[in-house]
């Protein structure tokens, strides 16, 4: 599911944090990424009950093989939650932590 929040363009994504606020039913796991890399920030989480949290920093792992999976966000893109199995219900609150540098305008 694509979220309504975007990873900002020209930003360094420090982390994406997540909190399950409504228990996820039917699905067996969830992960957080974008349209290019489904676990870019948070790998499979099997905690499905309300109150479960995760701090995502996969984008800084040494095994990152492409720029698209790394910490630099060159263009704006939506954050995506992918599940294993089809969820019957559930809500996850996501927060993007980032640094965005802007050059002087004059």
N, C-alpha and C positions, 0 to 999 in steps of 0.2 A: 504494500500500500504506500503510495506516495503521500507525504505529509503536506501541509500547507506552509511550512517554514522552509526557507532556502539557505543553503550554504552560500555565503556572500562571495561575490567575485573579488579577485585580487586579495585573498585572505589566507592566513596561515591557520588552519584548523587545529587547535590545541587539543580539544576533546569534544566528544558528544556524550552527554550523560543521559541516563534513562531511569525512569521509575514507573513500574507497573502500578496504575491507580485503580484499575478494575481487573480482576482475575481473568486471564486468558483461558478460554475453554477450547476443547477439541484439538488445537494445534499442540505440538510437542516441543517446539523450540522457536525462538525468534532471534533475529540479528538486525543490525542497523548499518546501512551504507547509503549508496546512491544508485543511479541507473546503470553505472559502469561496473561497480564492485559492490556486491550485496552485503559483504561483511567488512567493508572498508574501515569502520570504526569499532563495531562491537560484534564479536563472533557469537556462534550459537549459545543462547542462554536457555537453560531448561527451567529456570525459576519462572513460573507462570502466575503465581499468586500475588495479590495486591500487596504492595510494600517491597517487592523485589526491586533491587537497584543494580545498575551496571555503569561503569566508567569506561568509555571507549577510547583507546589510544592505539588501535591496530595500525593506524596510518604511520606510526613511527617505528614499527618493527623492522628489523634488519632484513626480513624476508620479502619486503615490499619490492616487487619486480618492475612496476610501471609507475610513471608519474601520476597517472589517474588514481592509483591506490595510495599515493603519498599524502602528505599534509598540505600541499599547496593547492588552493582552489582558484583556478584561473578564470572561470566563468561561473556565474550563478547556477545553482542546481538544487533541485529539491532533495530533501532527506527522505530515505525510503526504509520502511520496516518490511522485512521478508520473514515469513513463517514457514516452518516445516509442518505441512498439513494445513487444512483450512480452518481458521479460527471461527468459533461460533460466537464469541463475544470477547471483549477485552479492550483496555485502553492503556497506552503507554505515553507518559509525558516525557518529551525530549527537550534538551537544552543544548544549543551549540555554543561552545566556548571558542573564541577566535581572536586573532590579532589582524587588524586591517590597517595597512599603511597607505597614506595618500601623499603624493608629491605636492610640493608647493605650487600654487596657481600663478605665481608671478615671481 
